[in-house]
Amino acid sequence: MALASLFAASTFRTAVYGSAVLVAALVVSGVTVFSTVRTTLDEDVRNQVESARAALIEVYAAEGRDTFLDHVRRIALRLGAWREAIVVYDTQGQRLAGNIAIPPPPEGWHEIDDPALTVAVSYPRILANVSVLGDFTVLSGRSLQTRDVTLRTLAYSVSGLALLVMITFIGIGIVLGSRAQRRLSSIGAALERVSLGDLSARVPVDFGIDATDKLAGQINNQLARLESLISLTRATSATLAHELRSPLARATLAIERAADAAESDRAKQALGEVEAELARIAAVFDSVLRIARIGSQPSLDSGHIEPAALLAELVEIFGPVAEERGIKLELAAPDDSNLLRGDVSMLRQMVANLIENALAYCPAGATITLSAEPRSGGRVALVVADTGPGIPEEERSRVTEPFYRGDADKANRGTGLGLSIVQAIVARHGARLELLDNRPGLRVVVEFPPAGQAPA
């Protein structure tokens, strides 16, 4: 399934939005917890430093200056194992005793980051208090390793959890989105088959428990009703046309006999006009039957067809008729055009109808050109172009409707079903019909799917 279709699925977008909201909530909660834990750990380290500082003040007050320095020198030897730091400076900033060698910071609390601290306290960062004690400046500090490791672990945990939540939700979205997209694709495929004339197509239903299954069931019900109505309409039209052919044939025969027996020319002319009208009615019924057969045929007798050969055959058939009317009928089909796949008799009838339509409206001196144009993806288009009067743009979308006649077609004695038959054959082959301006004239383009894609 294409990524664009997956990303467009509402279930996938819902999963992504849900994961984004949950991750945002985790980040906010994580920042809050991180801040609280840091404050607590900082307070704990600060209390430890305060306790060490208070002990030094007590020693200084009880033992005096020299003893205090000796005390600092003794404990400095073992403070590193406890991750504590202590330094005593004189009034000039010179280190007198202690286990770290850094310049004296200003008085107050500091987070000191210095690689030199690693030697004494096994970690480059300490929280330290600098204060004046008599003639000395005393730095008392403690390693921040425990705090930093705890905060780093907490950050990694929250980030990992957020990533896991996002991956889980996106995975759920992909699974649900793929399933929804497959269901929608199956609905689209069924409707496409119906549009191509396969009224038996139905949407597959899984378990009937979700909204998509319920929708599929409703679509199937409507398709069944549509199939029933169209089948009834086709059967009624075909039956009516078939049943009326015999009376029309008998009536035509009777009029022919009456015309033979008529004595006056006026009576023969009137009977001839009646006979012509009956022939036109019979042609209409034949066209209706033909459209019904095209739409109801369960499967096509399809095979691979060379477009150039098909068009050449029709040029040979209609060439004399066109020449008699002073119209030039020519072939411009390349030999290397893609193959067609379809019912050759139907396609022959389709092109024949387009040629007859062009011959009916083109004046003497016009040109009708047949061609086959290869298209991308293995598609091929059959084109019938003429230099006649053409069809106004506003009427092109309606001329394939049964019995539709434009303003320029009122005087024509055709059935009004020629392009309707063409449209039925085009739809049956899954092709696409376009009526374009040839400037001058009409350009009819029928584009067929690749030959490897069988018609419905």
Residue, then its C-alpha position, 0 to 999 in steps of 0.5 A: m500500500a502506498l505511503a501517501s494512502l497510509f498517511a491519509a488514513s484517519t486511523f493512522r492520523t488519530a494514532v499519530y495525534g494520540s501518541a503526540v498528545l501522550v508523549a507531550a504529557l510524558v514530557v511535561s510530567g518528566v520535566t516536573v519530576f526531573s525538577t522535583v528530583r533535582t531539587t531534592l537531590d541538591e538539597d540533600v547534597r547541600n545538607q551534607v556540605e553544611s554538616a561538614r562545614a559545621a564540623l570544621i567550624e566546631v574544630y576551629a572554635a575548639e582547637g585553634r588555628d594550628t590544630f585546625l590546619d593539622h585536622v584538615r591535613r589529616i582528613a584530606l587524605r581520606l575524604g576522596a574515598w567519601r567523594e568530599a572536598i575540602v580546601v583551606y586558603d590564606t588571605q592571599g588565596q594560597r592553598l594551605a591544606g586540602n585535597i583539591a588544587i583549584p583557585p579559591p572561588p568567591e564566597g557563597w554556594h557554587e557548582i564547580d566543574d573542573p577536570a582537576l576534581t577527578v583526581a580527588v573526588s573521582y568526579p569533575r563536578i562538586l557542590a561547594n560552599v566557600s566561607v571565611l573562618g577567622d584568617f582562612t577561606v574554607l571551601s567545603g564540597r561534595s561530589l555531584q555524581t550521584r545526583d547527575v547519574t540519577l537525573r541522567t537515568l531519569a531523563y533516559s527512562v522518560s525519553g525511552l518511555a516516550l519513544l516506546v509510546m510513540i512507536t507503539f501508537i504509530g505501529i497501532g496506527i499503521v496496522l489499523g490504517s492498513r486494514a482501513q485502507r484495504r477495506l476502502s480499497s476493496i470498496g473502491a474496487a467493487l464500485e469500479r467493477v460496477s462502473l465498468g458494467d459488472l453489476s454482480a460485484r460486491v464489497p467483502v464483509d469481514f465480521g460485520i462488527d465495525a462501522t466499515d463492515k456496516l457501511a459495506g453491508q449497506i453498499n452491498n444492499q444498494l448494489a443488489r437493488l441497483e443490479s435488480l433495477i438495471s437488470l429489470t430495465r434492460a430485460t424490459s427494454a430488450t424484450l420490448a424491442h425484440e417483441l416489436r421487431s416482428p410486428l414492424a417487419r410484418a408492417t414493413l412487408a405489408i407496406e411494400r406489397a401495398a406500394d407495389a399494388a398502388e396505382s398512383d405515384r402519390a400513394k406510392q410516395a406516401l407508402g415509401e415514407v411510411e416504410a422509411e419511418l418504420a425502418r428508422i424505428a426498427a433501427v432504434f430497436d436494434s440499437v437498444l438491443r445492442i446496448a442491452r447486450i453489451g451491458s449484460q454480456p457476462s464476459l468479453d471474448s477478449g484477446h490481444i489486438e493490433p490497433a493499426a491492423l484494426l484501423a486499417e481494416l475499417v479504412e478499407i471498408f469505409g474508404p469507398v463510402a467516404e470517397e463517394r461523398g467527397i470525404k478523405l478517410e486516412l490512416a495515421a497509425p504507427d506500426d509500433s503502437n502498444l497492443l490492445r486487449g478487448d473484444v475485437s467485434m465490439l471494438r470494430q463496431m465502436v470505431a465503425n460507429l465513430i466513422e459513420n458519425a463523422l461521415a454523417y456530419c462532415p461536408a465534402g472536402a473534409t478529412i477523417t483521420l484514424s490513428a493509434e497513439p501509444r501512451s505511458g504505462g502500456r496504454v494506447a488510445l484510438v483516435v478518430a479526428d475530423t475537420g467537420p463542424g464539430i460539437p459545441e463544448e457545452e454539448r460534449s458531455r451529453v451527446t453520449e446520452p441515449f436519444y440526445r440530439g443537439d441543435a445541429d442534429k435536429a435534421n439528421r435522421g439517425t437513431g441518436l444512439g450511435l455514441s451511446i453504443v460507443q460509450a457502452i463499449v468504452a465502459r465495458h472495456g474499462a477505457r476512457l472516452e474524450l470528445l475534444d476540439n480538433r480545430p476545426g472539427l471533432r477529435v474523439v479519443v478512446e484511451f484503453p488500459p494496458a493490454g496486461q489488464a483484462p477488461a471486466 
